């Protein structure tokens, strides 16, 4: 950026040479990506979850499971009756 502009094209020696800025890439965190999402997106997700069947929500299954500390026997997880 700070280097002096060349005096002309080295091939055709034309003096109307201009410097252009190349693309720049930068890393964004997940928090930055979420902050830049359209607010309509969150409303669409909430609406989709509200219209979805109850057993399609992962929290539904997690809440129905018996904690490991209260399990009667070792093995496959089981659900509250």
PyMOL Python script that loads the backbone (N, CA, C, O; Angstrom):
from pymol import cmd

cmd.read_pdbstr("""\
ATOM      1  N   UNK A   1       0.814  -1.188   0.000  1.00  0.00           N
ATOM      2  CA  UNK A   1       0.000   0.000   0.000  1.00  0.00           C
ATOM      3  C   UNK A   1       0.859   1.253   0.000  1.00  0.00           C
ATOM      4  O   UNK A   1       0.584   2.208  -0.727  1.00  0.00           O
ATOM      5  N   UNK A   2       1.887   1.243   0.809  1.00  0.00           N
ATOM      6  CA  UNK A   2       2.715   2.444   0.939  1.00  0.00           C
ATOM      7  C   UNK A   2       3.848   2.510  -0.077  1.00  0.00           C
ATOM      8  O   UNK A   2       4.574   3.504  -0.116  1.00  0.00           O
ATOM      9  N   UNK A   3       4.016   1.495  -0.887  1.00  0.00           N
ATOM     10  CA  UNK A   3       5.097   1.538  -1.864  1.00  0.00           C
ATOM     11  C   UNK A   3       4.730   2.523  -2.977  1.00  0.00           C
ATOM     12  O   UNK A   3       3.550   2.702  -3.279  1.00  0.00           O
ATOM     13  N   UNK A   4       5.712   3.147  -3.575  1.00  0.00           N
ATOM     14  CA  UNK A   4       5.419   4.140  -4.629  1.00  0.00           C
ATOM     15  C   UNK A   4       4.790   3.479  -5.858  1.00  0.00           C
ATOM     16  O   UNK A   4       5.111   2.341  -6.201  1.00  0.00           O
ATOM     17  N   UNK A   5       3.909   4.199  -6.495  1.00  0.00           N
ATOM     18  CA  UNK A   5       3.242   3.687  -7.688  1.00  0.00           C
ATOM     19  C   UNK A   5       4.244   3.577  -8.822  1.00  0.00           C
ATOM     20  O   UNK A   5       5.098   4.449  -8.986  1.00  0.00           O
ATOM     21  N   UNK A   6       4.147   2.513  -9.607  1.00  0.00           N
ATOM     22  CA  UNK A   6       5.074   2.398 -10.741  1.00  0.00           C
ATOM     23  C   UNK A   6       4.822   3.514 -11.756  1.00  0.00           C
ATOM     24  O   UNK A   6       3.708   4.024 -11.877  1.00  0.00           O
ATOM     25  N   UNK A   7       5.865   3.875 -12.469  1.00  0.00           N
ATOM     26  CA  UNK A   7       5.765   4.993 -13.406  1.00  0.00           C
ATOM     27  C   UNK A   7       5.001   4.623 -14.671  1.00  0.00           C
ATOM     28  O   UNK A   7       4.490   5.511 -15.352  1.00  0.00           O
ATOM     29  N   UNK A   8       4.910   3.356 -15.000  1.00  0.00           N
ATOM     30  CA  UNK A   8       4.192   2.932 -16.199  1.00  0.00           C
ATOM     31  C   UNK A   8       4.255   1.432 -16.357  1.00  0.00           C
ATOM     32  O   UNK A   8       4.935   0.737 -15.603  1.00  0.00           O
ATOM     33  N   UNK A   9       3.548   0.953 -17.329  1.00  0.00           N
ATOM     34  CA  UNK A   9       3.515  -0.479 -17.619  1.00  0.00           C
ATOM     35  C   UNK A   9       4.880  -0.907 -18.127  1.00  0.00           C
ATOM     36  O   UNK A   9       5.455  -0.265 -19.006  1.00  0.00           O
ATOM     37  N   UNK A  10       5.387  -1.979 -17.580  1.00  0.00           N
ATOM     38  CA  UNK A  10       6.725  -2.424 -17.994  1.00  0.00           C
ATOM     39  C   UNK A  10       6.696  -3.118 -19.357  1.00  0.00           C
ATOM     40  O   UNK A  10       7.735  -3.278 -19.998  1.00  0.00           O
ATOM     41  N   UNK A  11       5.493  -3.532 -19.801  1.00  0.00           N
ATOM     42  CA  UNK A  11       5.408  -4.190 -21.108  1.00  0.00           C
ATOM     43  C   UNK A  11       5.179  -3.195 -22.239  1.00  0.00           C
ATOM     44  O   UNK A  11       5.892  -3.197 -23.243  1.00  0.00           O
ATOM     45  N   UNK A  12       4.153  -2.331 -22.054  1.00  0.00           N
ATOM     46  CA  UNK A  12       3.834  -1.403 -23.147  1.00  0.00           C
ATOM     47  C   UNK A  12       4.281   0.030 -22.827  1.00  0.00           C
ATOM     48  O   UNK A  12       4.158   0.911 -23.679  1.00  0.00           O
ATOM     49  N   UNK A  13       4.786   0.272 -21.642  1.00  0.00           N
ATOM     50  CA  UNK A  13       5.293   1.569 -21.189  1.00  0.00           C
ATOM     51  C   UNK A  13       4.226   2.665 -21.226  1.00  0.00           C
ATOM     52  O   UNK A  13       4.534   3.840 -21.425  1.00  0.00           O
ATOM     53  N   UNK A  14       2.962   2.262 -21.031  1.00  0.00           N
ATOM     54  CA  UNK A  14       1.879   3.237 -20.946  1.00  0.00           C
ATOM     55  C   UNK A  14       1.905   3.860 -19.556  1.00  0.00           C
ATOM     56  O   UNK A  14       2.083   3.154 -18.563  1.00  0.00           O
ATOM     57  N   UNK A  15       1.731   5.173 -19.477  1.00  0.00           N
ATOM     58  CA  UNK A  15       1.807   5.888 -18.205  1.00  0.00           C
ATOM     59  C   UNK A  15       0.493   5.911 -17.423  1.00  0.00           C
ATOM     60  O   UNK A  15       0.461   6.410 -16.298  1.00  0.00           O
ATOM     61  N   UNK A  16      -0.575   5.390 -17.987  1.00  0.00           N
ATOM     62  CA  UNK A  16      -1.867   5.436 -17.300  1.00  0.00           C
ATOM     63  C   UNK A  16      -2.094   4.185 -16.440  1.00  0.00           C
ATOM     64  O   UNK A  16      -3.166   3.582 -16.493  1.00  0.00           O
ATOM     65  N   UNK A  17      -1.126   3.811 -15.680  1.00  0.00           N
ATOM     66  CA  UNK A  17      -1.193   2.623 -14.836  1.00  0.00           C
ATOM     67  C   UNK A  17      -1.785   2.989 -13.484  1.00  0.00           C
ATOM     68  O   UNK A  17      -1.393   3.988 -12.882  1.00  0.00           O
ATOM     69  N   UNK A  18      -2.741   2.173 -12.997  1.00  0.00           N
ATOM     70  CA  UNK A  18      -3.343   2.405 -11.691  1.00  0.00           C
ATOM     71  C   UNK A  18      -3.226   1.143 -10.852  1.00  0.00           C
ATOM     72  O   UNK A  18      -3.239   0.029 -11.375  1.00  0.00           O
ATOM     73  N   UNK A  19      -3.113   1.332  -9.555  1.00  0.00           N
ATOM     74  CA  UNK A  19      -3.018   0.213  -8.629  1.00  0.00           C
ATOM     75  C   UNK A  19      -4.419  -0.099  -8.096  1.00  0.00           C
ATOM     76  O   UNK A  19      -5.176   0.807  -7.746  1.00  0.00           O
ATOM     77  N   UNK A  20      -4.755  -1.392  -8.037  1.00  0.00           N
ATOM     78  CA  UNK A  20      -6.057  -1.776  -7.509  1.00  0.00           C
ATOM     79  C   UNK A  20      -5.864  -2.586  -6.223  1.00  0.00           C
ATOM     80  O   UNK A  20      -4.840  -3.239  -6.022  1.00  0.00           O
ATOM     81  N   UNK A  21      -6.868  -2.521  -5.377  1.00  0.00           N
ATOM     82  CA  UNK A  21      -6.827  -3.251  -4.118  1.00  0.00           C
ATOM     83  C   UNK A  21      -7.298  -4.682  -4.363  1.00  0.00           C
ATOM     84  O   UNK A  21      -8.336  -4.899  -4.989  1.00  0.00           O
ATOM     85  N   UNK A  22      -6.544  -5.642  -3.877  1.00  0.00           N
ATOM     86  CA  UNK A  22      -6.954  -7.031  -4.036  1.00  0.00           C
ATOM     87  C   UNK A  22      -7.931  -7.415  -2.925  1.00  0.00           C
ATOM     88  O   UNK A  22      -8.113  -6.666  -1.966  1.00  0.00           O
ATOM     89  N   UNK A  23      -8.555  -8.580  -3.059  1.00  0.00           N
ATOM     90  CA  UNK A  23      -9.508  -9.041  -2.057  1.00  0.00           C
ATOM     91  C   UNK A  23      -8.799  -9.296  -0.729  1.00  0.00           C
ATOM     92  O   UNK A  23      -7.626  -9.666  -0.682  1.00  0.00           O
ATOM     93  N   UNK A  24      -9.550  -9.088   0.336  1.00  0.00           N
ATOM     94  CA  UNK A  24      -9.017  -9.303   1.669  1.00  0.00           C
ATOM     95  C   UNK A  24      -9.934 -10.286   2.388  1.00  0.00           C
ATOM     96  O   UNK A  24     -11.156 -10.135   2.350  1.00  0.00           O
ATOM     97  N   UNK A  25      -9.364 -11.277   3.033  1.00  0.00           N
ATOM     98  CA  UNK A  25     -10.153 -12.244   3.796  1.00  0.00           C
ATOM     99  C   UNK A  25      -9.866 -12.038   5.279  1.00  0.00           C
ATOM    100  O   UNK A  25      -8.738 -11.748   5.677  1.00  0.00           O
ATOM    101  N   UNK A  26     -10.911 -12.196   6.086  1.00  0.00           N
ATOM    102  CA  UNK A  26     -10.723 -12.101   7.530  1.00  0.00           C
ATOM    103  C   UNK A  26     -11.577 -13.147   8.205  1.00  0.00           C
ATOM    104  O   UNK A  26     -12.587 -13.584   7.653  1.00  0.00           O
ATOM    105  N   UNK A  27     -11.180 -13.550   9.395  1.00  0.00           N
ATOM    106  CA  UNK A  27     -11.868 -14.598  10.131  1.00  0.00           C
ATOM    107  C   UNK A  27     -12.881 -13.959  11.064  1.00  0.00           C
ATOM    108  O   UNK A  27     -12.576 -13.012  11.789  1.00  0.00           O
ATOM    109  N   UNK A  28     -14.112 -14.505  11.031  1.00  0.00           N
ATOM    110  CA  UNK A  28     -15.152 -14.020  11.933  1.00  0.00           C
ATOM    111  C   UNK A  28     -15.506 -15.130  12.908  1.00  0.00           C
ATOM    112  O   UNK A  28     -15.540 -16.305  12.542  1.00  0.00           O
ATOM    113  N   UNK A  29     -15.765 -14.754  14.139  1.00  0.00           N
ATOM    114  CA  UNK A  29     -16.159 -15.742  15.131  1.00  0.00           C
ATOM    115  C   UNK A  29     -17.625 -16.117  14.926  1.00  0.00           C
ATOM    116  O   UNK A  29     -18.355 -15.440  14.203  1.00  0.00           O
ATOM    117  N   UNK A  30     -18.040 -17.198  15.569  1.00  0.00           N
ATOM    118  CA  UNK A  30     -19.435 -17.616  15.472  1.00  0.00           C
ATOM    119  C   UNK A  30     -20.351 -16.551  16.060  1.00  0.00           C
ATOM    120  O   UNK A  30     -21.455 -16.340  15.558  1.00  0.00           O
ATOM    121  N   UNK A  31     -19.908 -15.879  17.112  1.00  0.00           N
ATOM    122  CA  UNK A  31     -20.714 -14.818  17.725  1.00  0.00           C
ATOM    123  C   UNK A  31     -20.925 -13.667  16.746  1.00  0.00           C
ATOM    124  O   UNK A  31     -22.017 -13.103  16.678  1.00  0.00           O
ATOM    125  N   UNK A  32     -19.887 -13.315  15.986  1.00  0.00           N
ATOM    126  CA  UNK A  32     -20.029 -12.256  14.978  1.00  0.00           C
ATOM    127  C   UNK A  32     -21.002 -12.667  13.873  1.00  0.00           C
ATOM    128  O   UNK A  32     -21.798 -11.856  13.398  1.00  0.00           O
ATOM    129  N   UNK A  33     -20.926 -13.944  13.469  1.00  0.00           N
ATOM    130  CA  UNK A  33     -21.823 -14.425  12.427  1.00  0.00           C
ATOM    131  C   UNK A  33     -23.270 -14.382  12.908  1.00  0.00           C
ATOM    132  O   UNK A  33     -24.163 -13.985  12.160  1.00  0.00           O
ATOM    133  N   UNK A  34     -23.503 -14.790  14.156  1.00  0.00           N
ATOM    134  CA  UNK A  34     -24.859 -14.752  14.702  1.00  0.00           C
ATOM    135  C   UNK A  34     -25.376 -13.331  14.823  1.00  0.00           C
ATOM    136  O   UNK A  34     -26.552 -13.068  14.574  1.00  0.00           O
ATOM    137  N   UNK A  35     -24.493 -12.409  15.208  1.00  0.00           N
ATOM    138  CA  UNK A  35     -24.900 -11.013  15.363  1.00  0.00           C
ATOM    139  C   UNK A  35     -25.309 -10.397  14.033  1.00  0.00           C
ATOM    140  O   UNK A  35     -26.133  -9.483  14.002  1.00  0.00           O
ATOM    141  N   UNK A  36     -24.745 -10.885  12.936  1.00  0.00           N
ATOM    142  CA  UNK A  36     -25.046 -10.325  11.626  1.00  0.00           C
ATOM    143  C   UNK A  36     -26.221 -11.000  10.924  1.00  0.00           C
ATOM    144  O   UNK A  36     -26.594 -10.602   9.821  1.00  0.00           O
ATOM    145  N   UNK A  37     -26.812 -12.030  11.562  1.00  0.00           N
ATOM    146  CA  UNK A  37     -27.972 -12.676  10.956  1.00  0.00           C
ATOM    147  C   UNK A  37     -29.169 -11.734  10.941  1.00  0.00           C
ATOM    148  O   UNK A  37     -29.319 -10.873  11.808  1.00  0.00           O
ATOM    149  N   UNK A  38     -29.994 -11.914   9.959  1.00  0.00           N
ATOM    150  CA  UNK A  38     -31.210 -11.125   9.833  1.00  0.00           C
ATOM    151  C   UNK A  38     -32.165 -11.487  10.975  1.00  0.00           C
ATOM    152  O   UNK A  38     -32.367 -12.675  11.227  1.00  0.00           O
ATOM    153  N   UNK A  39     -32.760 -10.518  11.673  1.00  0.00           N
ATOM    154  CA  UNK A  39     -33.692 -10.829  12.763  1.00  0.00           C
ATOM    155  C   UNK A  39     -34.879 -11.688  12.305  1.00  0.00           C
ATOM    156  O   UNK A  39     -35.467 -12.412  13.110  1.00  0.00           O
ATOM    157  N   UNK A  40     -35.224 -11.611  11.041  1.00  0.00           N
ATOM    158  CA  UNK A  40     -36.309 -12.432  10.516  1.00  0.00           C
ATOM    159  C   UNK A  40     -35.964 -13.914  10.610  1.00  0.00           C
ATOM    160  O   UNK A  40     -36.853 -14.755  10.747  1.00  0.00           O
ATOM    161  N   UNK A  41     -34.680 -14.231  10.537  1.00  0.00           N
ATOM    162  CA  UNK A  41     -34.243 -15.623  10.592  1.00  0.00           C
ATOM    163  C   UNK A  41     -34.654 -16.260  11.916  1.00  0.00           C
ATOM    164  O   UNK A  41     -35.156 -17.384  11.929  1.00  0.00           O
ATOM    165  N   UNK A  42     -34.448 -15.559  13.024  1.00  0.00           N
ATOM    166  CA  UNK A  42     -34.794 -16.098  14.337  1.00  0.00           C
ATOM    167  C   UNK A  42     -36.302 -16.303  14.454  1.00  0.00           C
ATOM    168  O   UNK A  42     -36.753 -17.278  15.056  1.00  0.00           O
ATOM    169  N   UNK A  43     -37.075 -15.393  13.884  1.00  0.00           N
ATOM    170  CA  UNK A  43     -38.528 -15.544  13.899  1.00  0.00           C
ATOM    171  C   UNK A  43     -38.941 -16.758  13.080  1.00  0.00           C
ATOM    172  O   UNK A  43     -39.851 -17.488  13.472  1.00  0.00           O
ATOM    173  N   UNK A  44     -38.287 -16.981  11.956  1.00  0.00           N
ATOM    174  CA  UNK A  44     -38.600 -18.135  11.125  1.00  0.00           C
ATOM    175  C   UNK A  44     -38.272 -19.437  11.852  1.00  0.00           C
ATOM    176  O   UNK A  44     -39.031 -20.402  11.769  1.00  0.00           O
ATOM    177  N   UNK A  45     -37.143 -19.466  12.567  1.00  0.00           N
ATOM    178  CA  UNK A  45     -36.761 -20.664  13.315  1.00  0.00           C
ATOM    179  C   UNK A  45     -37.763 -20.916  14.433  1.00  0.00           C
ATOM    180  O   UNK A  45     -38.202 -22.051  14.625  1.00  0.00           O
ATOM    181  N   UNK A  46     -38.131 -19.873  15.175  1.00  0.00           N
ATOM    182  CA  UNK A  46     -39.109 -20.029  16.250  1.00  0.00           C
ATOM    183  C   UNK A  46     -40.446 -20.529  15.715  1.00  0.00           C
ATOM    184  O   UNK A  46     -41.087 -21.381  16.331  1.00  0.00           O
ATOM    185  N   UNK A  47     -40.860 -20.003  14.582  1.00  0.00           N
ATOM    186  CA  UNK A  47     -42.121 -20.427  13.988  1.00  0.00           C
ATOM    187  C   UNK A  47     -42.040 -21.880  13.534  1.00  0.00           C
ATOM    188  O   UNK A  47     -42.996 -22.636  13.710  1.00  0.00           O
ATOM    189  N   UNK A  48     -40.921 -22.274  12.959  1.00  0.00           N
ATOM    190  CA  UNK A  48     -40.759 -23.656  12.511  1.00  0.00           C
ATOM    191  C   UNK A  48     -40.772 -24.614  13.699  1.00  0.00           C
ATOM    192  O   UNK A  48     -41.363 -25.690  13.618  1.00  0.00           O
ATOM    193  N   UNK A  49     -40.127 -24.233  14.800  1.00  0.00           N
ATOM    194  CA  UNK A  49     -40.141 -25.081  15.990  1.00  0.00           C
ATOM    195  C   UNK A  49     -41.535 -25.161  16.597  1.00  0.00           C
ATOM    196  O   UNK A  49     -41.931 -26.213  17.100  1.00  0.00           O
ATOM    197  N   UNK A  50     -42.279 -24.070  16.556  1.00  0.00           N
ATOM    198  CA  UNK A  50     -43.635 -24.077  17.098  1.00  0.00           C
ATOM    199  C   UNK A  50     -44.552 -24.984  16.280  1.00  0.00           C
ATOM    200  O   UNK A  50     -45.455 -25.609  16.837  1.00  0.00           O
ATOM    201  N   UNK A  51     -44.334 -25.064  14.983  1.00  0.00           N
ATOM    202  CA  UNK A  51     -45.173 -25.883  14.113  1.00  0.00           C
ATOM    203  C   UNK A  51     -44.715 -27.339  14.035  1.00  0.00           C
ATOM    204  O   UNK A  51     -45.434 -28.185  13.503  1.00  0.00           O
ATOM    205  N   UNK A  52     -43.533 -27.634  14.559  1.00  0.00           N
ATOM    206  CA  UNK A  52     -42.986 -28.989  14.481  1.00  0.00           C
ATOM    207  C   UNK A  52     -43.631 -29.874  15.552  1.00  0.00           C
ATOM    208  O   UNK A  52     -44.069 -29.376  16.589  1.00  0.00           O
ATOM    209  N   UNK A  53     -43.690 -31.173  15.303  1.00  0.00           N
ATOM    210  CA  UNK A  53     -44.208 -32.086  16.325  1.00  0.00           C
ATOM    211  C   UNK A  53     -43.333 -32.048  17.579  1.00  0.00           C
ATOM    212  O   UNK A  53     -42.139 -31.763  17.499  1.00  0.00           O
ATOM    213  N   UNK A  54     -43.928 -32.334  18.728  1.00  0.00           N
ATOM    214  CA  UNK A  54     -43.206 -32.229  20.005  1.00  0.00           C
ATOM    215  C   UNK A  54     -42.008 -33.159  20.060  1.00  0.00           C
ATOM    216  O   UNK A  54     -40.974 -32.795  20.620  1.00  0.00           O
ATOM    217  N   UNK A  55     -42.124 -34.350  19.493  1.00  0.00           N
ATOM    218  CA  UNK A  55     -41.011 -35.307  19.606  1.00  0.00           C
ATOM    219  C   UNK A  55     -39.871 -35.031  18.628  1.00  0.00           C
ATOM    220  O   UNK A  55     -38.903 -35.791  18.606  1.00  0.00           O
ATOM    221  N   UNK A  56     -39.948 -33.980  17.826  1.00  0.00           N
ATOM    222  CA  UNK A  56     -38.843 -33.629  16.936  1.00  0.00           C
ATOM    223  C   UNK A  56     -37.838 -32.698  17.612  1.00  0.00           C
ATOM    224  O   UNK A  56     -36.755 -32.458  17.078  1.00  0.00           O
ATOM    225  N   UNK A  57     -38.197 -32.174  18.786  1.00  0.00           N
ATOM    226  CA  UNK A  57     -37.300 -31.291  19.535  1.00  0.00           C
ATOM    227  C   UNK A  57     -36.337 -32.133  20.361  1.00  0.00           C
ATOM    228  O   UNK A  57     -36.796 -32.961  21.147  1.00  0.00           O
ATOM    229  N   UNK A  58     -35.014 -31.961  20.221  1.00  0.00           N
ATOM    230  CA  UNK A  58     -34.063 -32.764  20.998  1.00  0.00           C
ATOM    231  C   UNK A  58     -34.253 -32.623  22.509  1.00  0.00           C
ATOM    232  O   UNK A  58     -34.029 -33.580  23.250  1.00  0.00           O
ATOM    233  N   UNK A  59     -34.659 -31.454  22.966  1.00  0.00           N
ATOM    234  CA  UNK A  59     -34.865 -31.272  24.406  1.00  0.00           C
ATOM    235  C   UNK A  59     -35.996 -32.146  24.917  1.00  0.00           C
ATOM    236  O   UNK A  59     -35.988 -32.537  26.084  1.00  0.00           O
ATOM    237  N   UNK A  60     -36.954 -32.459  24.085  1.00  0.00           N
ATOM    238  CA  UNK A  60     -38.067 -33.315  24.477  1.00  0.00           C
ATOM    239  C   UNK A  60     -37.531 -34.671  24.937  1.00  0.00           C
ATOM    240  O   UNK A  60     -37.950 -35.187  25.973  1.00  0.00           O
ATOM    241  N   UNK A  61     -36.613 -35.242  24.176  1.00  0.00           N
ATOM    242  CA  UNK A  61     -36.052 -36.548  24.518  1.00  0.00           C
ATOM    243  C   UNK A  61     -35.103 -36.457  25.715  1.00  0.00           C
ATOM    244  O   UNK A  61     -35.072 -37.355  26.557  1.00  0.00           O
ATOM    245  N   UNK A  62     -34.348 -35.393  25.785  1.00  0.00           N
ATOM    246  CA  UNK A  62     -33.414 -35.240  26.908  1.00  0.00           C
ATOM    247  C   UNK A  62     -34.175 -35.104  28.225  1.00  0.00           C
ATOM    248  O   UNK A  62     -33.742 -35.644  29.244  1.00  0.00           O
ATOM    249  N   UNK A  63     -35.290 -34.399  28.219  1.00  0.00           N
ATOM    250  CA  UNK A  63     -36.076 -34.220  29.438  1.00  0.00           C
ATOM    251  C   UNK A  63     -36.763 -35.505  29.867  1.00  0.00           C
ATOM    252  O   UNK A  63     -37.064 -35.678  31.048  1.00  0.00           O
ATOM    253  N   UNK A  64     -37.012 -36.397  28.941  1.00  0.00           N
ATOM    254  CA  UNK A  64     -37.678 -37.656  29.259  1.00  0.00           C
ATOM    255  C   UNK A  64     -36.702 -38.718  29.755  1.00  0.00           C
ATOM    256  O   UNK A  64     -37.130 -39.716  30.335  1.00  0.00           O
ATOM    257  N   UNK A  65     -35.415 -38.527  29.543  1.00  0.00           N
ATOM    258  CA  UNK A  65     -34.439 -39.535  29.957  1.00  0.00           C
ATOM    259  C   UNK A  65     -34.231 -39.508  31.469  1.00  0.00           C
ATOM    260  O   UNK A  65     -34.357 -38.463  32.107  1.00  0.00           O
ATOM    261  N   UNK A  66     -33.914 -40.658  32.025  1.00  0.00           N
ATOM    262  CA  UNK A  66     -33.583 -40.774  33.443  1.00  0.00           C
ATOM    263  C   UNK A  66     -32.109 -40.413  33.599  1.00  0.00           C
ATOM    264  O   UNK A  66     -31.280 -40.915  32.839  1.00  0.00           O
ATOM    265  N   UNK A  67     -31.753 -39.552  34.567  1.00  0.00           N
ATOM    266  CA  UNK A  67     -30.340 -39.221  34.768  1.00  0.00           C
ATOM    267  C   UNK A  67     -29.527 -40.472  35.118  1.00  0.00           C
ATOM    268  O   UNK A  67     -30.051 -41.391  35.748  1.00  0.00           O
ATOM    269  N   UNK A  68     -28.277 -40.515  34.722  1.00  0.00           N
ATOM    270  CA  UNK A  68     -27.426 -41.668  34.990  1.00  0.00           C
ATOM    271  C   UNK A  68     -27.290 -41.936  36.485  1.00  0.00           C
ATOM    272  O   UNK A  68     -27.191 -43.089  36.906  1.00  0.00           O
ATOM    273  N   UNK A  69     -27.284 -40.881  37.280  1.00  0.00           N
ATOM    274  CA  UNK A  69     -27.134 -41.057  38.730  1.00  0.00           C
ATOM    275  C   UNK A  69     -28.347 -41.749  39.347  1.00  0.00           C
ATOM    276  O   UNK A  69     -28.235 -42.330  40.427  1.00  0.00           O
ATOM    277  N   UNK A  70     -29.484 -41.701  38.696  1.00  0.00           N
ATOM    278  CA  UNK A  70     -30.699 -42.321  39.232  1.00  0.00           C
ATOM    279  C   UNK A  70     -31.058 -43.625  38.518  1.00  0.00           C
ATOM    280  O   UNK A  70     -32.106 -44.207  38.795  1.00  0.00           O
ATOM    281  N   UNK A  71     -30.224 -44.079  37.627  1.00  0.00           N
ATOM    282  CA  UNK A  71     -30.509 -45.296  36.876  1.00  0.00           C
ATOM    283  C   UNK A  71     -30.433 -46.508  37.796  1.00  0.00           C
ATOM    284  O   UNK A  71     -29.571 -46.584  38.671  1.00  0.00           O
ATOM    285  N   UNK A  72     -31.329 -47.438  37.592  1.00  0.00           N
ATOM    286  CA  UNK A  72     -31.372 -48.648  38.411  1.00  0.00           C
ATOM    287  C   UNK A  72     -30.335 -49.658  37.960  1.00  0.00           C
ATOM    288  O   UNK A  72     -29.811 -50.405  38.786  1.00  0.00           O
ATOM    289  N   UNK A  73     -30.028 -49.703  36.687  1.00  0.00           N
ATOM    290  CA  UNK A  73     -29.069 -50.667  36.158  1.00  0.00           C
ATOM    291  C   UNK A  73     -28.244 -50.020  35.050  1.00  0.00           C
ATOM    292  O   UNK A  73     -28.667 -49.039  34.439  1.00  0.00           O
ATOM    293  N   UNK A  74     -27.067 -50.577  34.801  1.00  0.00           N
ATOM    294  CA  UNK A  74     -26.197 -50.062  33.753  1.00  0.00           C
ATOM    295  C   UNK A  74     -26.664 -50.574  32.402  1.00  0.00           C
ATOM    296  O   UNK A  74     -27.309 -51.619  32.317  1.00  0.00           O
ATOM    297  N   UNK A  75     -26.347 -49.853  31.369  1.00  0.00           N
ATOM    298  CA  UNK A  75     -26.696 -50.295  30.028  1.00  0.00           C
ATOM    299  C   UNK A  75     -27.306 -49.182  29.208  1.00  0.00           C
ATOM    300  O   UNK A  75     -26.954 -48.012  29.361  1.00  0.00           O
ATOM    301  N   UNK A  76     -28.218 -49.557  28.342  1.00  0.00           N
ATOM    302  CA  UNK A  76     -28.859 -48.596  27.456  1.00  0.00           C
ATOM    303  C   UNK A  76     -29.655 -47.561  28.245  1.00  0.00           C
ATOM    304  O   UNK A  76     -30.265 -47.904  29.258  1.00  0.00           O
ATOM    305  N   UNK A  77     -29.664 -46.298  27.802  1.00  0.00           N
ATOM    306  CA  UNK A  77     -30.489 -45.304  28.495  1.00  0.00           C
ATOM    307  C   UNK A  77     -31.968 -45.653  28.352  1.00  0.00           C
ATOM    308  O   UNK A  77     -32.387 -46.203  27.334  1.00  0.00           O
ATOM    309  N   UNK A  78     -32.729 -45.339  29.347  1.00  0.00           N
ATOM    310  CA  UNK A  78     -34.158 -45.581  29.280  1.00  0.00           C
ATOM    311  C   UNK A  78     -34.914 -44.331  29.669  1.00  0.00           C
ATOM    312  O   UNK A  78     -34.348 -43.406  30.253  1.00  0.00           O
ATOM    313  N   UNK A  79     -36.189 -44.305  29.344  1.00  0.00           N
ATOM    314  CA  UNK A  79     -37.001 -43.115  29.519  1.00  0.00           C
ATOM    315  C   UNK A  79     -37.961 -43.282  30.687  1.00  0.00           C
ATOM    316  O   UNK A  79     -38.332 -44.399  31.047  1.00  0.00           O
ATOM    317  N   UNK A  80     -38.361 -42.156  31.276  1.00  0.00           N
ATOM    318  CA  UNK A  80     -39.352 -42.165  32.332  1.00  0.00           C
ATOM    319  C   UNK A  80     -40.676 -42.655  31.767  1.00  0.00           C
ATOM    320  O   UNK A  80     -40.991 -42.390  30.607  1.00  0.00           O
ATOM    321  N   UNK A  81     -41.424 -43.341  32.545  1.00  0.00           N
ATOM    322  CA  UNK A  81     -42.737 -43.841  32.101  1.00  0.00           C
ATOM    323  C   UNK A  81     -43.776 -42.762  32.228  1.00  0.00           C
ATOM    324  O   UNK A  81     -44.942 -42.987  31.905  1.00  0.00           O
TER     325      UNK A  81
END
""", "prot")
cmd.dss("prot")
cmd.show_as("cartoon", "prot")
cmd.util.cbc("prot")
cmd.orient("prot")
